[in-house]
Structure formats: structure tokens, C-alpha cells
Amino acid sequence: MAEIIVYSKGYCPYCTAAKALLSQKGASFTEIDVTSDPALHAQMVDRAGGRRTVPQIFINGAHIGGSDDLHALDAAGKLDPLLTA
């Protein structure tokens, strides 16, 4: 299975939607909650090329983007191959 990292905040509906899709696909992921940790948030922004919103999703080290990006990959049939790589 792929290594998946999801940077999130506890009160974020987009984070919830992204995690639900990954769970529906049977993918395990590591969640990093940046709600109250400025250092983790800064790490996320750096890794995401300046994107400050959550979630920010990485699969096998590649930046996927946010929830909309993840769902678009799924709709295009490109998410499943990434999850099995």
C-alpha cells in the first residue's frame, strides 16, 4: 500500500471528506493535525509549495493537493492506481 499523509484540522469538513474517501478505498493514512501547532502548519505549507489550506494530502511523497484534488483524481480513475503503488 501507498504511504499517505493527510495534514488536517479537527473542525474541517474538507478534511473529513478526504479522510472518508481514503477510508472508503481501504487506504490507511497518517493524519497530522495542525490545528494548534504552528511548527507543523509551517511544515505543511513548506511541503505543499505554499498552500496554507487543509487538508494537504501526500501519496508516496507526491503532493496531491486538497480534498477537491483527491476527489477529482478518484473521478478520473487515477486515485486507485496511486493507492496500490
Steps between C-alpha positions, in 0.01 A plus 500: 500500500597859447627727773235768546532809717206731561563835666171605658313700761237352727214729397554483123220344290734467200741301715214276610395443137853417388557258788163337433591440135834349595334280762233393249784391271649295784812716509681553826645844555689705754313808613697800620274745684637853458218669695707631787857438392653787299816298429302215342293751304820663371633155403179434307518835318862434406428148370189619314682771308342785692144370520364591842157334495415157635496224419828461320545142382817318401514152347842334487658840555319665207280798577143422392341821626179539694169320525371625164822382333470159665137461391588614145769231481244244610242619246763475225589144606852601599479462878484120527830447312672748733367319806631163383841625387 
